[in-house]
Amino acid sequence: MRSVAAEIPKNSPKNRRPVADPKFIVYADPEDPAALHALGLVAIRHGHLHHELRLALKTSLRQKPFDATVRETSSSLRERIGKLAKQRLREGPALVKLQALLGRPKRITDRRNEVMHSVCGRNRGDSDAQLRADDHTWKPFPTVDELNAWAAEFTAIALRN
């Protein structure tokens, strides 16, 4: 396994940003099969929610834009739905309710993205996988219970519960 040296002097020309928590890390995966299973559920259930956003856009446009939205991100779909709703609903309680409904998928998708798009590694000699956060610190990998809760939340949002 290739090691990643996260410790570069702060004033080095190779690293203009200081490393917040310097450690020597090697790439690693979580070793717990239940964590990997739960992470897979999060990914699959996010796909379900993403499809529901595409269906909501279809309903809003009163046509079938599936070919046009194949590779659109959840963020851009939520934005398009919000713009269409603002045009149709104008300011009022219905628009505010829809904006609140669109906020739920954003929050859970942001949490999912933190895990899916972070570097996963561990300290040499440690067995616990960690994730590199946006601020370059290392934080614990989510627990199986947290991942299962996220998967359930994706399902609840997609099924509008």
C-alpha positions, 0 to 999 in steps of 0.5 A: 500500500502506498503511503501518503505523507501529509506532513509537509513544512508549512512554508514549503513552496509545495504546500501553500496551505498549512496541514491542520493535523500532520500525520503519516497516513496510508490509504485504507478501507474500513475493515468492518464488513458491516460498515462497508455494507452500510456504506453501500446502502448509503450509496444505493439509497442516495441513488433512489433519492436522486431518481426521485429528484429527477421525477420531481423535475419531470413533474414540474416540467410536465415532460420527460427530461430523463435524457437531459438529466442523466448526469446532473448532480443532486444539487443542480436538480434541487436548484432547477426544481427550486427555480421552477417552483419559484416561477410557478408558486411565487412567494408564499407558504407553498414555496416555503414548504417546498424549499424546506422539503428540498433542504432535507435532501441537501443536508443528507447528501452533504453528509454522504458527500463528506464520506464518499469524496474524502480520502480514507486512511489510517495512521501506520500501526492503527487499524481504525480507518479515518476520513480526511475532512475539508479542513485537512484534519482526520476524523473517525469513519462514521459508525455502522449505526450512523451509516444505517441511519443515513441510509434510512433517512435517504429512503424516508426522504425518497418515499416522502415520509 
